[in-house]
Amino acid sequence: MSDRTIAVVTTSRADYGHLYWPLRELASRSNIRLRLIVLGAHLSPEFGNTIREIEKDGFTISARIECLLSSDSDVGMAKTIGLATLSLADTLGSIRPDLLLLIADRYEMLAPASVALALRIPIAHIEGGEVSEGAVDDAVRNALTKMSHIHFTPTEQARRRVLAMGEEDWRVFRVGAPSLDHLVRRTLPSQTQLSEQLGLDLARPTIVVATHPVTLLEDTNAEADALFGALQQLTHQIVFCFPNADSGSRALIRRAQSFCQKQEDAHLFVNLDHLSYWGLLAQADLLLGNSSSGIMESASLTLPTVNIGLRQQGRERAANVLDARPLTDEILATIKRALSLSLSGMTNPYGDGNAGPQIARILAEIPLDDKLLLKRALPLGETTGWEPAR
């Protein structure tokens, strides 16, 4: 195994929660020099300055890049990509890593991928091959797949999609979702600990709301009316989590703030570290909204989930996820059904919580030669390639 420098980009609390265990595993390997690049919402006071969580976890930060515009529009999103690209050109041009590791489907990830492509830096990509038809994330994810040289997919179906896009089979590894590693490798806070930490009574029936703007709609919050209409009719304790930094996020935050000010048993959290968030889901009765955590992680917690509207349309899901159109009555009826689900024996298609070690092992062992950078499309039916040592 040759020594190598691996750069990793994180832009928000969401992707950092997924990257935590791959980062831990990479940092523990003697042949890897880890370079962590932090940008976007991590450096924003509005979104909780989550860079402090990274520092608290003990990771060395190689570069901090300010690029998130103080904006609530699609133009702001587009300009953020441009600012990130300019800064990352200098950063990656200076570091010149042997590999760049990216994750998922956030629009900001187009910036490091584009820079790496120009600088001939091979890209490894986590969570390609999925489908989320109601957001720009879907197009971003597919673009990243075609720009990448190593693929770590969360499900077997996602692996087959990546292969169907013409990627050589030796580049594609089904490892599961790395966010599930938290549920296997960490001890979640108890109900008492979490209640004290958050100032909540989690012995009460509790619904967690994780909802984000729907970025393919002209009005990115068009589906929110039905959600808030349903929330007004519930008697549960409601816990909101801040949305992603997308077009329309500020309007959604203001609406959640107004709702919580009027409802004594409703609470809004700007930022929950990943352990507190998974602990909260473990104690909740239901997850409501359109977050990917309702699709990917909730099954491992046997947590009933009501997924609303377009944003996650097309994703694989376990039996705990029920879909509802953005209609108040339908959301309420689906919540009632979800709370009565029997989920014993359910399995999560997104893996078993062992993704981090697999990702680190492959990145530590894969040959760094011309074959990695020079991609070709396999003829149909042909299989060949490299396998990591066992």
C-alpha positions as CSV (number, residue, x, y, z in Angstrom):
1,M,0.0,0.0,0.0
2,S,1.6,3.2,-1.2
3,D,1.5,6.4,0.9
4,R,-1.2,8.8,-0.4
5,T,-2.8,12.1,0.4
6,I,-6.6,12.0,0.5
7,A,-8.6,15.3,0.6
8,V,-12.2,15.2,1.9
9,V,-14.7,18.0,1.4
10,T,-17.6,18.7,3.9
11,T,-20.1,21.5,3.4
12,S,-22.7,21.0,6.1
13,R,-23.7,19.2,9.3
14,A,-25.7,16.7,7.1
15,D,-22.8,15.4,5.0
16,Y,-20.4,15.6,8.0
17,G,-22.6,13.2,9.9
18,H,-22.2,10.7,7.0
19,L,-18.5,11.3,6.6
20,Y,-17.6,11.0,10.3
21,W,-16.7,7.3,10.3
22,P,-14.9,7.3,7.0
23,L,-12.9,10.2,8.3
24,R,-12.1,8.4,11.5
25,E,-11.0,5.3,9.6
26,L,-8.9,7.2,7.1
27,A,-7.2,9.2,9.9
28,S,-6.2,5.9,11.6
29,R,-4.3,4.5,8.6
30,S,-0.5,5.0,8.6
31,N,-0.3,5.3,4.8
32,I,-2.9,8.1,4.5
33,R,-2.3,11.8,4.9
34,L,-5.8,13.2,5.5
35,R,-6.6,16.7,4.4
36,L,-10.1,18.0,5.5
37,I,-11.5,20.9,3.6
38,V,-14.5,22.7,5.3
39,L,-16.7,25.1,3.5
40,G,-20.3,26.4,3.0
41,A,-22.9,26.2,5.9
42,H,-20.2,24.9,8.3
43,L,-18.8,28.5,8.6
44,S,-22.2,30.2,8.8
45,P,-23.4,31.6,12.2
46,E,-27.0,31.4,10.8
47,F,-26.6,27.6,10.5
48,G,-24.9,27.1,13.8
49,N,-21.2,27.4,13.0
50,T,-21.0,23.6,12.8
51,I,-17.2,23.8,12.1
52,R,-16.9,23.8,15.9
53,E,-18.3,20.3,16.0
54,I,-15.6,19.1,13.6
55,E,-12.9,20.8,15.8
56,K,-14.4,19.2,18.9
57,D,-14.2,15.8,17.3
58,G,-10.5,16.3,17.0
59,F,-10.1,16.5,13.2
60,T,-7.4,18.7,11.8
61,I,-8.8,21.2,9.3
62,S,-6.6,21.9,6.3
63,A,-8.7,24.6,4.7
64,R,-11.7,26.8,5.6
65,I,-13.5,28.3,2.6
66,E,-16.1,31.0,2.9
67,C,-18.5,30.7,0.0
68,L,-22.1,30.5,1.2
69,L,-23.9,33.7,0.2
70,S,-26.3,35.3,2.7
71,S,-29.2,34.6,0.4
72,D,-32.5,32.8,0.1
73,S,-32.7,32.4,-3.7
74,D,-31.7,30.1,-6.5
75,V,-29.3,32.8,-7.8
76,G,-27.6,32.7,-4.4
77,M,-27.2,28.9,-4.8
78,A,-25.7,29.3,-8.2
79,K,-23.2,32.1,-7.0
80,T,-22.2,29.9,-4.1
81,I,-21.0,27.2,-6.5
82,G,-19.0,29.9,-8.4
83,L,-17.4,31.2,-5.2
84,A,-16.6,27.7,-4.0
85,T,-15.0,26.8,-7.3
86,L,-12.6,29.9,-7.3
87,S,-11.4,29.2,-3.7
88,L,-11.2,25.4,-4.2
89,A,-9.0,25.9,-7.3
90,D,-6.3,27.5,-5.1
91,T,-6.8,25.0,-2.3
92,L,-6.7,21.8,-4.3
93,G,-4.0,23.3,-6.6
94,S,-1.9,23.7,-3.5
95,I,-2.6,20.4,-1.8
96,R,-2.6,18.3,-5.0
97,P,-4.1,15.2,-3.3
98,D,-3.8,11.8,-4.8
99,L,-7.6,11.3,-4.3
100,L,-10.5,13.6,-3.5
101,L,-13.4,12.1,-1.5
102,L,-16.9,13.6,-2.0
103,I,-20.3,12.5,-0.7
104,A,-23.9,12.5,-1.9
105,D,-25.7,15.2,-3.9
106,R,-25.5,18.7,-2.5
107,Y,-25.2,21.4,-5.2
108,E,-22.0,22.7,-3.6
109,M,-20.3,19.4,-4.4
110,L,-20.2,20.4,-8.1
111,A,-17.5,22.9,-7.2
112,P,-14.8,20.5,-5.9
113,A,-15.7,17.9,-8.5
114,S,-15.2,20.5,-11.3
115,V,-11.9,21.7,-9.9
116,A,-10.6,18.1,-9.4
117,L,-11.5,17.3,-13.0
118,A,-9.5,20.2,-14.3
119,L,-6.5,19.3,-12.0
120,R,-6.6,15.6,-13.0
121,I,-7.3,14.5,-9.4
122,P,-9.2,11.2,-9.2
123,I,-12.5,11.5,-7.3
124,A,-14.1,8.9,-5.0
125,H,-17.8,9.4,-4.5
126,I,-20.1,8.1,-1.7
127,E,-23.8,7.5,-2.3
128,G,-24.1,7.6,-6.0
129,G,-26.7,5.6,-7.9
130,E,-29.7,6.7,-5.9
131,V,-32.8,8.5,-7.1
132,S,-34.5,11.6,-5.6
133,E,-36.6,13.0,-8.4
134,G,-38.0,16.0,-6.6
135,A,-34.7,17.9,-6.1
136,V,-31.8,19.3,-8.0
137,D,-29.8,16.8,-5.9
138,D,-30.7,14.0,-8.4
139,A,-29.0,15.7,-11.3
140,V,-26.0,16.7,-9.1
141,R,-25.6,13.1,-7.9
142,N,-25.6,11.7,-11.4
143,A,-23.1,14.4,-12.6
144,L,-20.8,13.5,-9.7
145,T,-21.0,9.9,-10.7
146,K,-19.8,10.5,-14.2
147,M,-17.1,12.8,-12.9
148,S,-15.9,10.3,-10.3
149,H,-13.4,7.4,-10.6
150,I,-14.4,5.3,-7.5
151,H,-18.0,4.7,-6.4
152,F,-19.3,3.7,-3.0
153,T,-23.0,3.0,-3.3
154,P,-25.4,2.5,-0.4
155,T,-27.5,-0.3,-1.9
156,E,-27.2,-3.0,-4.5
157,Q,-29.8,-1.3,-6.6
158,A,-27.8,1.9,-6.6
159,R,-24.7,-0.1,-7.6
160,R,-26.6,-1.5,-10.6
161,R,-27.6,2.0,-11.6
162,V,-24.0,3.2,-11.5
163,L,-23.0,0.2,-13.7
164,A,-25.8,1.0,-16.1
165,M,-24.3,4.5,-16.5
166,G,-21.3,2.8,-18.1
167,E,-18.9,2.8,-15.1
168,E,-16.4,-0.1,-15.0
169,D,-17.4,-2.7,-12.4
170,W,-14.0,-2.7,-10.6
171,R,-14.6,0.9,-9.7
172,V,-18.0,0.3,-8.0
173,F,-18.4,-1.0,-4.4
174,R,-21.7,-1.5,-2.5
175,V,-20.7,-0.5,1.1
176,G,-24.0,0.8,2.6
177,A,-24.7,4.2,4.0
178,P,-21.9,5.4,6.3
179,S,-24.4,7.3,8.5
180,L,-25.5,4.0,9.8
181,D,-22.1,3.4,11.4
182,H,-23.1,5.7,14.2
183,L,-25.9,3.4,15.2
184,V,-23.5,0.4,15.4
185,R,-20.4,2.0,16.7
186,R,-21.6,4.7,19.2
187,T,-23.8,4.6,22.3
188,L,-26.7,7.0,21.8
189,P,-27.7,9.2,24.7
190,S,-30.4,7.9,27.0
191,Q,-33.9,9.4,27.1
192,T,-32.9,11.1,30.4
193,Q,-29.6,12.5,29.1
194,L,-31.2,13.8,25.9
195,S,-34.2,15.3,27.7
196,E,-31.8,17.2,30.0
197,Q,-29.5,18.3,27.1
198,L,-32.4,19.5,24.9
199,G,-34.8,20.8,27.5
200,L,-37.5,18.4,26.4
201,D,-39.7,15.8,28.0
202,L,-39.0,12.9,25.7
203,A,-41.2,10.6,27.7
204,R,-44.1,12.4,26.0
205,P,-45.3,11.4,22.5
206,T,-42.9,13.2,20.2
207,I,-42.8,13.9,16.4
208,V,-39.5,15.1,14.8
209,V,-40.0,17.3,11.8
210,A,-37.1,17.4,9.3
211,T,-38.2,19.2,6.1
212,H,-36.3,21.1,3.4
213,P,-37.2,23.3,0.4
214,V,-38.1,21.3,-2.7
215,T,-35.5,22.7,-5.1
216,L,-37.1,21.7,-8.4
217,L,-40.3,23.7,-7.7
218,E,-40.4,27.4,-8.6
219,D,-41.9,28.0,-5.1
220,T,-39.5,25.8,-3.2
221,N,-41.8,25.8,-0.1
222,A,-45.1,25.1,-2.0
223,E,-45.5,21.9,-0.1
224,A,-45.1,23.5,3.4
225,D,-48.7,24.7,3.7
226,A,-50.0,21.2,4.0
227,L,-47.3,20.2,6.5
228,F,-48.0,23.1,8.8
229,G,-51.8,22.6,8.4
230,A,-51.3,19.1,9.7
231,L,-49.0,20.1,12.5
232,Q,-51.6,22.5,13.9
233,Q,-54.0,19.6,14.4
234,L,-51.6,17.3,16.2
235,T,-51.3,16.9,20.0
236,H,-47.8,15.5,20.1
237,Q,-44.7,17.4,21.2
238,I,-43.1,18.7,17.9
239,V,-39.4,19.0,17.4
240,F,-38.2,20.9,14.4
241,C,-34.6,20.7,12.9
242,F,-33.2,23.5,10.7
243,P,-33.5,22.9,7.0
244,N,-30.5,22.8,4.6
245,A,-29.1,26.0,3.2
246,D,-31.1,25.9,0.0
247,S,-33.2,28.4,-1.9
248,G,-36.2,29.1,0.4
249,S,-34.6,27.9,3.6
250,R,-34.9,31.2,5.4
251,A,-38.6,31.4,4.6
252,L,-39.1,27.9,5.9
253,I,-37.1,28.7,9.1
254,R,-39.2,31.8,9.7
255,R,-42.4,29.8,9.4
256,A,-41.1,27.1,11.8
257,Q,-40.1,29.9,14.3
258,S,-43.5,31.5,14.1
259,F,-45.2,28.1,14.6
260,C,-43.0,27.3,17.7
261,Q,-43.7,30.7,19.2
262,K,-47.4,30.0,19.1
263,Q,-47.2,26.4,20.2
264,E,-46.0,25.7,23.7
265,D,-45.0,22.1,22.9
266,A,-43.1,22.9,19.7
267,H,-39.4,23.4,19.6
268,L,-36.9,24.4,16.9
269,F,-33.2,23.5,17.0
270,V,-30.6,25.3,14.8
271,N,-28.1,22.5,14.9
272,L,-28.0,19.1,16.6
273,D,-24.7,17.2,16.4
274,H,-25.1,13.8,14.8
275,L,-25.1,11.8,18.0
276,S,-27.9,14.0,19.5
277,Y,-29.9,13.8,16.3
278,W,-29.8,10.0,16.1
279,G,-30.6,9.8,19.8
280,L,-33.6,12.1,19.3
281,L,-34.8,9.8,16.5
282,A,-34.4,6.8,18.7
283,Q,-36.7,8.3,21.3
284,A,-39.3,9.8,18.9
285,D,-42.6,8.2,17.9
286,L,-42.5,9.5,14.3
287,L,-40.3,11.3,11.8
288,L,-42.2,13.7,9.5
289,G,-41.1,15.7,6.5
290,N,-39.0,15.1,3.4
291,S,-35.5,14.4,4.7
292,S,-33.2,11.7,3.5
293,S,-32.7,10.6,7.1
294,G,-36.3,9.4,7.0
295,I,-35.4,7.2,4.0
296,M,-31.9,6.0,4.8
297,E,-31.5,5.8,8.6
298,S,-34.9,5.6,10.2
299,A,-35.3,1.9,9.3
300,S,-32.3,1.0,11.5
301,L,-34.1,2.7,14.4
302,T,-37.5,1.0,13.5
303,L,-38.9,4.5,13.5
304,P,-42.2,5.1,11.6
305,T,-41.7,7.8,9.0
306,V,-44.1,9.9,6.9
307,N,-42.4,11.2,3.8
308,I,-44.2,14.1,2.2
309,G,-44.2,15.2,-1.4
310,L,-41.7,15.2,-4.2
311,R,-38.3,15.6,-2.7
312,Q,-37.4,11.9,-2.0
313,Q,-39.5,10.5,-4.8
314,G,-37.9,7.5,-6.3
315,R,-35.6,6.4,-3.4
316,E,-35.6,2.9,-2.1
317,R,-37.3,2.6,1.3
318,A,-38.1,0.1,4.0
319,A,-41.5,-0.8,5.3
320,N,-41.4,1.9,8.0
321,V,-41.7,4.7,5.4
322,L,-45.2,5.8,4.2
323,D,-45.6,8.4,1.5
324,A,-48.1,11.2,1.6
325,R,-49.0,13.8,-1.0
326,P,-48.7,17.5,0.3
327,L,-52.4,17.5,1.4
328,T,-53.2,18.2,5.0
329,D,-55.9,15.5,5.4
330,E,-53.7,12.9,3.6
331,I,-50.7,13.8,5.8
332,L,-52.8,13.4,9.0
333,A,-54.3,10.1,7.8
334,T,-50.8,8.8,6.9
335,I,-49.5,9.8,10.3
336,K,-52.3,7.8,11.9
337,R,-51.4,4.7,9.8
338,A,-47.7,5.1,10.5
339,L,-48.1,5.2,14.3
340,S,-49.9,1.8,14.1
341,L,-47.3,0.0,11.9
342,S,-45.8,-3.2,13.1
343,L,-42.1,-3.1,12.2
344,S,-40.7,-6.2,13.7
345,G,-38.2,-8.1,11.5
346,M,-37.7,-5.2,9.2
347,T,-34.3,-4.8,7.4
348,N,-32.7,-1.6,6.2
349,P,-31.7,-1.8,2.5
350,Y,-29.0,0.9,3.2
351,G,-26.7,-1.5,5.0
352,D,-25.6,-2.7,8.4
353,G,-23.4,0.1,9.7
354,N,-20.0,-1.1,8.4
355,A,-19.4,1.4,5.6
356,G,-16.6,3.4,7.1
357,P,-14.0,0.6,7.4
358,Q,-14.8,-0.6,3.8
359,I,-14.4,2.9,2.3
360,A,-11.1,3.5,4.1
361,R,-9.7,0.1,3.2
362,I,-10.4,0.5,-0.5
363,L,-9.1,4.1,-0.6
364,A,-5.9,3.0,1.2
365,E,-5.3,0.0,-1.1
366,I,-6.6,0.9,-4.6
367,P,-3.6,1.4,-7.0
368,L,-2.8,5.0,-7.9
369,D,-1.9,4.5,-11.5
370,D,-3.0,5.8,-14.9
371,K,-5.8,3.2,-15.1
372,L,-7.6,5.0,-12.2
373,L,-7.8,8.3,-14.0
374,L,-8.4,7.1,-17.5
375,K,-12.0,5.9,-17.5
376,R,-13.5,3.7,-20.2
377,A,-17.0,2.2,-20.8
378,L,-17.1,-1.6,-20.6
379,P,-18.8,-3.4,-23.5
380,L,-22.1,-4.8,-22.3
381,G,-21.7,-8.0,-20.3
382,E,-17.9,-7.7,-19.7
383,T,-16.6,-7.8,-16.2
384,T,-13.0,-7.3,-15.0
385,G,-11.1,-5.4,-12.4
386,W,-9.4,-4.9,-9.1
387,E,-10.5,-6.3,-5.8
388,P,-9.3,-5.0,-2.4
389,A,-7.3,-7.4,-0.1
390,R,-9.5,-9.2,2.4
